[in-house]
Amino acid sequence: MYETDFWQIIDETRDAAEGDPEDQADLLVERLAQLTPDEVIDFARLFEARFQRAYTRELWGAAQLMLGGASEDSFDFFRCWLIAQGREVFEGAVHHPDDLAELVPDFDEEEDGDAEEFGYAADEAHEQLTGMPLPDLGNNQPRQPEGSPFDFSDPAVMAKRFPKLWELYGD
């Protein structure tokens, strides 16, 4: 599976789900179950690579603002949601997290930012196809996110790092 195929599947399921993360996860499982087990593994590898790429302190800070707080688990689910938004939003956010203010202008912290089930879609599809769990992809998350630490609880730091997001979600 090529990266363009990966993003096409993401876009198709997001559009069909009309942006609902739970519906999108269900549709993704259905779509992946139509592929071969090897293609599902390829999809999982591509997903995992993006999930790891988004493991940055800057994105965690953005999630902290947008969600009104982000534990480690919440940030994991936020990264799944970010991938589910498609290539343009994902790449924009990875490069400039503060641009999420413009990339997802209709963000609703009650409904958006959490796509836990989306992160398990390849596992579920693989199990449906083979009766076996998805093999270990060997991608262990680093112990610390990429980037220099900064204080998420310091309003001055957050306002300076994320001026657009601060304007929308800051205290």
C-alpha positions in Angstrom: 0.0 0.0 0.0 1.2 3.4 -0.9 0.9 6.5 1.2 -1.6 8.0 -1.3 -3.8 4.8 -0.8 -3.6 5.3 2.9 -4.8 8.9 2.8 -7.5 8.0 0.3 -8.9 5.5 2.7 -8.8 8.0 5.5 -10.5 10.6 3.4 -13.2 8.2 2.1 -14.1 7.0 5.6 -14.1 10.5 7.1 -16.4 11.8 4.3 -18.7 8.9 4.6 -18.9 9.3 8.4 -19.5 13.1 8.0 -16.7 13.7 10.5 -18.0 11.5 13.3 -14.9 9.8 14.8 -16.8 6.7 16.0 -18.6 6.2 12.7 -15.3 6.7 10.8 -13.6 4.0 12.9 -16.4 1.6 12.1 -16.3 2.4 8.4 -12.5 2.1 8.4 -12.7 -1.4 9.9 -15.2 -2.3 7.2 -13.0 -0.8 4.4 -9.9 -2.5 5.7 -11.6 -5.9 6.0 -12.0 -5.7 2.2 -8.2 -5.8 1.8 -5.8 -8.6 2.1 -4.1 -9.2 5.5 -0.8 -7.9 4.1 -2.5 -4.7 2.9 -4.0 -4.2 6.4 -0.5 -4.7 7.9 0.8 -2.1 5.4 -2.0 0.3 6.5 -1.1 -0.3 10.1 2.5 0.5 9.5 1.7 3.7 7.7 -0.7 4.7 10.5 1.9 3.9 13.2 4.5 5.9 11.4 2.2 9.0 11.4 1.2 8.3 15.0 4.8 8.4 16.1 5.6 11.4 13.9 2.9 13.3 15.8 4.4 12.5 19.2 5.8 16.0 19.8 5.6 18.4 22.7 4.3 21.1 20.4 1.4 19.0 19.3 0.8 18.0 22.9 0.7 21.6 23.9 -1.9 22.3 21.1 -4.0 19.4 22.3 -3.7 20.7 25.9 -5.3 23.9 24.8 -7.9 22.5 22.4 -9.1 19.8 24.8 -8.8 21.9 28.0 -6.2 19.5 29.3 -4.5 16.4 27.7 -3.2 13.4 29.7 -0.9 10.9 27.9 -3.9 8.8 26.9 -5.9 11.8 25.8 -2.9 12.9 23.6 -2.8 9.4 22.1 -6.4 9.6 21.2 -5.9 13.2 19.9 -3.2 11.9 17.5 -5.5 9.2 16.2 -8.1 11.9 15.6 -5.5 14.1 13.9 -4.7 11.3 11.4 -8.4 10.7 10.9 -8.7 14.4 9.7 -6.7 13.6 6.6 -3.3 14.5 5.1 -3.8 18.3 4.9 -4.8 18.7 8.5 -2.3 16.2 9.7 0.7 17.6 7.9 -0.3 21.2 8.7 -0.5 20.4 12.4 2.7 18.5 12.5 4.6 21.4 10.9 2.8 24.2 12.7 0.5 23.0 15.6 -0.9 26.5 16.1 -2.4 26.4 12.6 -4.9 23.9 14.0 -6.9 27.0 14.8 -7.4 27.5 11.1 -7.2 23.9 9.9 -10.1 22.7 12.1 -12.1 26.0 12.7 -15.2 24.0 13.7 -13.4 22.0 16.4 -15.7 21.1 19.3 -13.9 19.8 22.3 -17.0 17.8 23.3 -17.1 15.9 20.0 -13.7 16.2 18.4 -10.1 15.4 19.4 -10.7 11.8 20.6 -10.6 9.0 18.1 -9.4 6.1 20.3 -11.4 3.5 18.2 -9.8 4.8 15.0 -6.4 3.7 16.3 -7.6 0.1 16.7 -9.2 -0.2 13.2 -6.4 -2.1 11.6 -6.2 -4.5 14.5 -9.9 -5.3 14.3 -9.8 -5.7 10.5 -6.8 -8.0 10.6 -8.5 -10.1 13.3 -11.7 -10.3 11.2 -9.7 -11.4 8.2 -7.3 -13.9 9.8 -8.7 -14.7 13.3 -5.3 -13.6 14.6 -4.2 -10.4 16.2 -2.2 -7.9 14.1 1.5 -8.8 14.3 3.8 -6.6 16.3 5.0 -3.9 14.0 8.1 -3.3 16.1 7.4 0.4 16.4 7.9 1.3 20.1 6.9 4.8 21.1 9.8 6.9 22.4 9.8 7.5 26.1 9.6 11.2 25.6 7.9 13.3 22.9 10.1 15.1 20.4 11.0 18.6 21.3 12.1 20.7 24.3 10.0 20.6 27.4 7.8 23.6 28.3 5.2 24.2 30.9 1.7 23.6 29.6 0.3 25.2 32.7 2.0 28.5 32.2 -0.5 30.9 30.4 2.3 33.2 29.2 4.2 30.3 27.7 1.2 28.8 26.0 -0.1 32.2 24.7 3.4 32.9 23.2 3.8 29.4 21.6 0.2 29.1 20.3 -1.2 32.6 19.8 -4.0 31.5 17.5 -5.1 28.5 19.6 -4.7 30.7 22.8 -7.1 33.2 21.4 -9.7 30.4 20.9 -9.1 28.1 23.8 -6.9 29.9 26.3 -7.9 30.7 29.8 
